[in-house]
């Protein structure tokens, strides 16, 4: 049975991996998920939050409901694995393992539909557009909690470097908020041989890139975890012309709203001051895309206990991670827990062109999902 299930799950994952879809474009993936759930006898609703899919499975007479969540979207990264099941979509690949997450949850749905072992209702949430940070909110805005109510929510993400069969999480803050920013400097460009006659934007842009690094180093409490990263510098200059416009883009990570607000305020102050010093103007666009992911302590303890029965090892992560996850949006409405499962110590990093979800992790993910569902919705005999 285990070998048969693994072969099926692997075939499903390879199919999804060959046909990746970017956020809110997961049409084929959503149809694949909905068809598989219906074949299991699970009630299905499609189009939740755009391309989201919700499966509902009830056993017994219990009036409690929990949700298990997987994300479905891929990334705009050209694949470089050279594998037989590599992406067939140019420039798009499952570089974060969402194909594996989708299949782990489908596998858990199949096991729970066939074997039961719980009393109540399980909502299987297949979410679009996690990489955008918009998919969970889109499902919520589409009435997820009113149409498919649940009391708790749980999710898994693969983790390169963590051994296969291992699970780790922590109570409280697990993953950071992500803010994105764009600073536009405007002056007057001109010939590279006559810089004294213009108000070029390159030098102030370079000064600003360096000065932004002082926000974390000199303006925030060292006890607060924060990251400010400039990821792009774009100008309208060319080899022999100094730019009149420069755009500086990047993102910021933090765990507390006060820290996010301080970063924005300091960024605005620094940009204005440097622009004035160089005779240009500065505009800052700052938005908050992901909120911090904060696990419920009691449900984290419950997830660790349930997972211990089906994992080689479970550990409490010592420190939060400055990556972001829009699973956090669900935690604004109900308590829950998000955890990492091992993708193997030899796995390529997430978001790398060489990354591939490890098929050997599929059964572990299925077992963890099923274990937490049965632990949180125990039967009267349990």
SVG drawing of the C-alpha trace seen along z (x, -y; Angstrom):
<svg xmlns="http://www.w3.org/2000/svg" viewBox="-24 -74 58 76">
<polyline fill="none" stroke="black" stroke-width="0.4" points="0.0,0.0 2.8,-2.4 4.7,-1.7 1.5,-2.0 0.6,-5.3 4.1,-6.7 4.1,-5.8 0.8,-7.6 1.9,-10.7 5.1,-10.8 3.3,-10.6 1.0,-13.4 3.9,-15.6 5.8,-15.1 2.7,-16.0 2.3,-19.2 6.0,-20.0 5.9,-19.8 3.0,-22.2 3.8,-25.1 1.5,-28.1 2.1,-31.5 0.0,-33.0 -3.8,-33.4 -3.1,-31.5 -3.3,-28.0 -6.2,-27.0 -4.8,-23.6 -3.5,-22.9 -6.9,-23.7 -8.7,-21.4 -6.2,-18.7 -6.8,-19.1 -10.6,-19.3 -10.8,-16.2 -8.6,-14.2 -10.7,-15.3 -13.9,-14.4 -12.5,-11.0 -12.0,-10.5 -15.6,-11.3 -14.8,-14.7 -17.1,-17.7 -15.3,-20.3 -15.7,-24.0 -13.6,-25.7 -12.8,-29.3 -12.4,-30.4 -10.3,-33.6 -9.8,-33.2 -8.2,-29.8 -8.4,-28.4 -10.0,-25.0 -11.6,-23.9 -12.4,-20.3 -14.6,-19.3 -14.7,-15.9 -16.9,-15.0 -16.9,-11.9 -18.9,-11.1 -21.1,-13.7 -18.5,-16.1 -19.2,-19.8 -15.6,-21.0 -13.7,-21.7 -10.0,-22.1 -8.2,-23.2 -5.1,-21.8 -3.5,-24.1 -1.3,-23.7 -0.1,-26.4 -0.2,-25.7 1.7,-28.5 5.0,-28.4 7.8,-31.0 9.0,-33.0 12.4,-31.2 13.8,-29.3 14.4,-25.6 17.9,-24.2 17.5,-20.8 17.7,-18.8 15.3,-16.3 12.9,-14.2 9.9,-15.9 11.4,-19.4 9.0,-22.3 7.7,-22.5 6.7,-26.2 9.5,-28.6 10.6,-30.8 8.3,-29.2 9.1,-26.4 8.1,-25.0 11.2,-26.3 9.7,-26.4 8.1,-22.9 4.5,-23.9 3.9,-21.0 5.0,-18.7 2.9,-20.6 -0.2,-20.2 0.4,-16.5 1.1,-15.9 -2.3,-17.4 -4.0,-15.4 -2.4,-12.3 -3.6,-13.1 -7.1,-13.7 -7.1,-10.3 -5.9,-8.5 -8.4,-10.3 -11.3,-9.7 -10.4,-6.0 -9.5,-5.3 -11.3,-7.9 -10.1,-7.9 -11.4,-11.4 -14.7,-12.9 -15.7,-16.2 -14.9,-18.1 -11.6,-18.7 -11.2,-21.6 -8.5,-21.0 -7.4,-24.4 -5.5,-24.6 -4.4,-28.2 -3.3,-30.3 -0.6,-33.0 1.4,-32.4 4.5,-33.8 2.7,-37.1 1.5,-37.2 -2.0,-37.7 -3.6,-34.3 -4.7,-33.6 -6.2,-37.1 -8.0,-36.5 -9.6,-33.4 -10.6,-35.2 -12.0,-38.1 -14.1,-35.6 -15.8,-34.5 -13.7,-31.5 -14.4,-31.7 -18.1,-32.2 -18.6,-29.6 -16.2,-26.9 -15.8,-27.7 -13.0,-26.0 -11.6,-26.4 -7.9,-25.8 -5.5,-25.7 -2.3,-23.9 0.3,-24.0 3.6,-22.5 6.5,-23.7 9.5,-21.7 12.9,-22.8 16.2,-22.1 19.0,-21.1 16.6,-19.5 16.9,-15.7 14.1,-13.6 11.5,-12.5 12.3,-15.4 9.9,-18.2 10.6,-21.4 8.6,-24.4 8.3,-26.8 5.6,-28.5 5.2,-32.3 6.9,-34.1 8.2,-31.7 8.4,-33.8 8.7,-37.5 6.6,-40.2 7.8,-41.4 7.5,-45.1 8.5,-46.2 9.8,-49.7 10.6,-51.7 12.5,-55.0 12.5,-57.2 15.1,-60.0 14.5,-62.6 16.9,-65.2 18.2,-66.2 20.3,-63.9 22.9,-64.8 26.2,-64.2 28.7,-62.2 31.4,-64.8 29.5,-67.7 28.3,-66.5 28.5,-70.1 25.8,-71.3 23.2,-68.7 21.6,-67.2 22.3,-63.5 20.7,-60.7 23.4,-58.1 25.6,-59.4 22.8,-60.1 21.3,-56.7 24.6,-55.0 24.8,-57.0 21.3,-56.1 21.9,-52.4 24.7,-52.5 23.0,-54.7 19.9,-52.5 22.1,-49.8 22.4,-52.0 18.7,-51.6 19.2,-48.2 22.8,-48.8 22.2,-52.1 18.5,-53.0 16.9,-49.8 17.3,-48.1 19.8,-45.2 17.3,-42.9 14.8,-43.4 15.3,-41.1 15.1,-43.1 16.6,-43.1 16.7,-45.8 17.8,-44.6 18.2,-46.7 17.6,-44.3 17.5,-46.6 19.0,-49.9 17.5,-51.0 18.4,-54.2 17.7,-55.9 21.4,-56.5 23.6,-54.9 27.4,-54.6 28.0,-58.2 24.9,-59.8 24.4,-60.4 20.8,-59.4 18.2,-61.9 16.1,-59.3 17.1,-56.4 14.8,-53.8 15.9,-51.8 13.8,-48.7 14.0,-46.2 12.3,-44.6 12.4,-44.7 11.7,-42.0 10.6,-42.3 8.5,-40.7 6.7,-43.7 4.6,-46.4 6.5,-49.0 9.8,-47.9 8.2,-48.1 6.9,-51.6 10.4,-52.7 12.0,-51.3 9.6,-53.2 10.1,-56.4 13.9,-56.2 13.9,-55.3 11.8,-58.4 14.0,-60.6 17.3,-59.3 15.9,-59.5 14.7,-63.1 18.0,-64.2 20.2,-62.7 18.0,-64.0 18.2,-67.5 21.9,-67.3 22.3,-66.4 19.7,-68.7 17.3,-66.0 13.8,-64.9 12.9,-61.7 9.6,-59.7 9.1,-56.6 6.4,-54.0 6.3,-51.6 3.8,-48.7 3.3,-45.8 2.9,-42.6 3.2,-39.8 2.3,-39.9 4.4,-38.0 3.5,-34.3 2.9,-33.7 2.2,-30.1 -0.3,-29.4 1.7,-27.9 -0.9,-25.3 -1.4,-24.1 2.3,-24.1 2.7,-21.7 -0.1,-19.6 1.4,-19.5 4.8,-18.5 3.2,-15.6 1.1,-14.4 4.0,-14.6 6.3,-12.7 4.4,-9.5 5.0,-9.6 8.4,-11.4 12.0,-10.3 12.5,-13.5 10.7,-16.6 12.4,-19.7 11.6,-23.1 13.3,-25.7 15.4,-28.0 15.0,-31.2 12.5,-32.7 13.2,-32.9 13.2,-36.1 11.4,-34.5 7.7,-35.2 4.5,-33.1 1.0,-34.3 -0.3,-31.4 0.0,-34.1 -3.2,-35.7 -5.3,-32.7 -3.8,-33.0 -5.4,-36.5 -8.7,-34.6 -8.1,-31.3 -5.2,-29.8 -2.9,-27.4 0.6,-26.2 2.9,-26.1 5.9,-23.7 8.8,-22.7 9.5,-19.1 12.8,-17.9 13.6,-18.0 17.0,-16.4 20.4,-17.6 21.6,-17.6 18.6,-19.6 19.3,-22.7 18.0,-25.9 14.4,-27.2 14.0,-29.5 17.1,-28.2 16.9,-27.1 18.4,-23.7 15.8,-23.0 13.4,-20.1 11.0,-18.8 12.2,-15.5 9.7,-12.8 10.9,-10.8 9.4,-13.5 5.8,-13.0 4.8,-10.2 6.1,-12.0 4.0,-15.0 0.9,-12.9 1.5,-11.2 1.9,-14.5 -1.2,-16.0 -3.3,-12.9 -1.8,-12.7 -2.6,-16.3 -6.2,-15.9 -6.8,-12.8 -5.3,-14.3 -7.3,-17.5 -10.6,-15.7 -10.4,-12.6 -13.0,-9.9 -14.9,-8.8 -12.7,-5.7 -9.5,-7.7"/>
</svg>
